[in-house]
Structure formats: C-alpha cells, structure tokens
Amino acid sequence: MEESFSSQLFTRQSGTPPYLTAKRMSEWFEQVLGVLFPATSEIRFSNVEELEMYLSVLKQTLEEILSYSSEGRNEVLVKQTETFFNSLPRVLRLLDLDANAMYAGDPAASSVTEVVRSYPGFYAIAAHRMAHELLLLQVPLVPRALAEHAHRLTGIDINPGATIGEHFCIDHGTGVVIGETAVIGNHVKIYQGVTLGALSVDKKDATSKRHPTIEDGVVIYAGATILGGNTTIGEGSVIGGNVWITKSVPANTKVYYSAKMTNEDGEVDTLVLKP
C-alpha cells in the first residue's frame, strides 16, 4: 500500500533537527553589537558587574543557539562559546577601524556615530566579523545564518569565509557580493554593486580558492565585477565602475572603460589600464 503524503511529511519532519530561526539569531547578534557599540542599543548598565551579568546571558544564549547544530551541550560547544567571546576585543578593534574608515571615506557622513547607527556597510561588516569568528571555530550553519540575516537587511552579501583586513569601507553597499574565498587587504574601499566572485560554479571546486585577492589600498567603484581565484588586484590600484576583470592587475594601476567613437553606428567600450 502506498504511503500517505502525510506519512511522508512526518517522516521528513522526524528526521530533521529543530530549525534555528533567523529571528533568534538576529536578536542575539544585535544584543552583542549593542554591547560593543552602545550607540546601537537602548540598554545602559549601572556598573561593570551588571554588564558582566548581561554578557553571561549572551554566552548562555550562544550555547543554546549552537546546540541546534550539535548533539546538545558538550565540551566542544562550551569551548566554542568561550573562544568566541574571548575574540570580541579583537572584533571590536577591527569594527572601530571599519567605522572610522567609513566616516573618513564618505563626505556625507557627519560622525562615526552616524555610521554605526545607520550605515548598511557597517552593519554588514559587523555581522561578517562575528560570523567569520564562528566559522573559524568550525561552527556549522550559524555563520551562514548570520550572514544571510545581514544580507536580507542591507542587500550586502558577504560569505562568512571571506578574509577581510583592517579599515574596510563599504560605501552605499546595495548589491555588493563577496565570495567565500575572497581575500581583502587593509584600507580597501568598495562601492555598491561590486562583485568579488568565482569564474566557475562547479561543485568540484568547492575546496579551492575561487574568488579574487584584493591587496591593500585598493578602491573599487560601483558595478565592477572581479572574478577568479587566481585574480589579484595589486596594491593601490583603482578599479573603475562597471569593469569586468578576470586577470590580475599590477599594483598602482587604474582600470576603467573609455568610450570611443569608432563609426557612424555608435560607441565601442575600450578597457584601459593606466599606471
């Protein structure tokens, strides 16, 4: 006798662990962010002891969150939680540098507080810094859930695996995509619509470096697409808007399209590399 559809659904359900809701993950992230950056939170503490108690609650919450992707509370889970919270001083230092980079890089920003409270680029990189730490601890599922939470809110898609240096600035940000194996140096600035992607999407390449390396001091303008794990944008280079790059660019190079009239039919775009 053929199994009923309800029975099929029940079998699928009984073999699937409980789902970690995006709401619970996002609430925890914003609470941690609020401790690191009080400008993003309504909560204020009367003394250090009160703050430490709050941190203890956040640790317990993270343990509960991590338990969704493990076999309940165990030594590994506890160690992951402790290690993550021990990384927060370094995460805070990096985020302070990111916030200042965004303030310095945007003439429209009136203060660092404005950046922290309202800039989607800052929110996205804050989520990434924390998701990346969890990924380094080999936590499954949760880093990607956190990254996708920020993606939904900001339109900025940063894979938790991406390695991002200090003083990172995302201006505007909508449509930015940064792939899993991308490596970004220090003092890099990117604008909306930039893609740091892969040339191949074959599953067999999952463990290889598929995304580009962006060296220190590079500026990438809106709509640029840079692809490939062997592609390196050299230090101090400027990548113009809407260019398509699949080969490495030497240091201190300007890359842009120059429209030239060639005949009565119109213009032809020419890619220019200018030292």
Residue pairs with C-beta under 8 A, 6 or more apart in sequence:
17 68
17 69
18 68
19 68
20 65
20 68
20 69
20 141
20 142
20 145
22 145
22 148
22 149
22 152
24 65
25 65
25 142
25 145
25 146
25 149
26 146
26 149
28 58
28 61
28 62
28 65
29 127
29 130
29 146
29 149
30 40
30 41
31 41
31 58
31 61
32 58
32 88
32 130
33 40
33 41
33 126
34 40
34 41
34 43
35 41
35 51
35 54
35 55
35 58
36 88
36 91
36 92
36 95
37 95
37 116
37 126
38 44
39 113
39 116
39 117
40 116
40 117
43 54
45 51
45 54
55 85
58 85
59 81
59 82
59 85
62 81
62 84
62 85
63 73
63 77
63 78
63 81
65 142
66 77
66 80
66 81
66 139
66 142
67 73
67 77
68 141
68 142
69 139
69 140
69 141
69 142
70 76
70 77
80 134
80 137
80 138
80 139
83 137
84 130
84 133
84 134
84 137
87 133
91 129
91 130
91 133
94 129
94 166
95 122
95 125
95 126
95 129
97 166
97 167
97 168
98 122
98 125
98 126
98 166
98 167
98 168
98 169
99 112
99 115
99 116
99 122
100 112
100 167
101 167
101 168
101 169
101 187
101 189
102 109
102 115
102 119
102 121
102 122
102 169
102 170
102 171
103 109
103 111
103 112
103 114
103 115
104 169
105 169
105 171
105 189
106 115
106 169
106 171
109 115
109 119
115 122
116 122
119 173
120 153
120 154
120 155
120 156
120 170
120 172
120 173
120 174
121 154
121 156
121 169
121 170
121 171
121 172
121 173
122 170
123 150
123 153
123 154
124 150
124 151
124 154
124 156
124 158
124 170
124 173
124 176
125 158
125 164
125 168
125 170
126 150
127 146
127 147
127 149
127 150
127 158
128 147
128 150
128 158
128 160
128 162
128 164
129 164
130 146
131 142
131 143
131 144
131 146
131 147
131 160
132 143
132 160
132 161
132 162
132 163
132 164
134 142
134 143
134 146
134 160
135 143
135 160
135 161
143 160
144 159
144 160
146 160
147 157
147 158
147 159
147 160
150 156
150 158
151 157
151 158
154 173
154 174
155 173
155 174
155 175
155 176
156 170
156 173
156 174
156 175
156 176
157 176
157 177
157 178
158 164
158 176
158 178
159 178
159 179
159 180
159 182
160 180
161 180
161 181
162 178
162 179
162 180
162 181
162 182
162 183
162 184
162 196
162 211
163 182
163 183
163 184
164 178
164 184
165 184
165 185
165 186
165 187
165 188
165 216
166 186
166 187
167 186
167 187
167 188
168 184
168 188
169 188
169 189
169 190
170 176
170 189
170 190
170 191
171 189
171 190
171 191
171 192
172 191
172 192
172 222
173 192
174 192
174 193
175 192
175 193
175 194
176 190
176 192
176 193
176 194
176 195
177 194
177 195
177 196
177 197
178 184
178 196
178 211
179 196
179 197
179 198
179 210
179 211
180 210
180 211
181 198
181 208
181 209
181 210
181 211
181 229
182 196
182 211
182 212
182 213
182 214
183 211
183 212
183 213
183 214
184 196
184 213
184 214
185 213
185 214
185 215
185 216
185 217
185 218
185 235
186 216
186 217
187 216
187 217
188 214
188 216
188 217
188 218
188 219
188 220
189 218
189 219
189 220
190 219
190 220
191 220
191 221
191 222
191 241
192 222
192 223
193 222
193 223
193 224
194 220
194 221
194 222
194 223
194 224
194 225
194 226
195 224
195 225
195 226
195 227
196 211
196 212
196 214
196 226
197 211
197 225
197 226
197 227
198 205
198 210
198 211
198 227
198 228
198 229
199 210
199 227
199 228
199 229
199 246
200 210
208 229
209 229
209 230
210 228
210 229
211 227
211 228
211 229
212 226
212 227
212 228
212 229
212 231
212 232
212 233
213 231
213 232
213 233
214 220
214 226
214 232
214 233
215 232
215 233
215 234
215 235
215 236
215 237
215 251
216 235
216 236
217 235
217 236
218 233
218 234
218 235
218 236
218 237
218 238
218 239
219 237
219 238
219 239
220 226
220 233
220 239
221 238
221 239
221 240
221 241
222 241
222 242
223 241
223 242
224 239
224 240
224 241
224 242
224 243
224 244
224 245
225 243
225 244
225 245
226 233
226 239
226 245
226 246
227 244
227 245
227 246
228 246
228 247
230 248
231 245
231 246
231 247
231 248
232 248
232 249
233 239
233 245
233 248
233 249
234 248
234 249
234 250
234 251
234 252
234 253
235 251
235 252
236 251
236 252
237 249
237 250
237 251
237 252
237 253
237 254
237 255
238 253
238 254
238 255
238 256
239 245
239 249
239 255
239 256
240 254
240 255
240 256
240 257
241 256
242 257
243 255
243 256
243 257
243 271
245 255
249 255
249 273
250 275
252 275
253 273
253 274
253 275
254 272
254 273
254 274
254 275
255 271
255 272
255 273
255 274
256 271
256 272
256 274
257 269
257 270
257 271
257 272
258 269
258 270
258 272
259 267
259 268
259 269
259 270
260 267
260 268
260 270
261 267
262 268
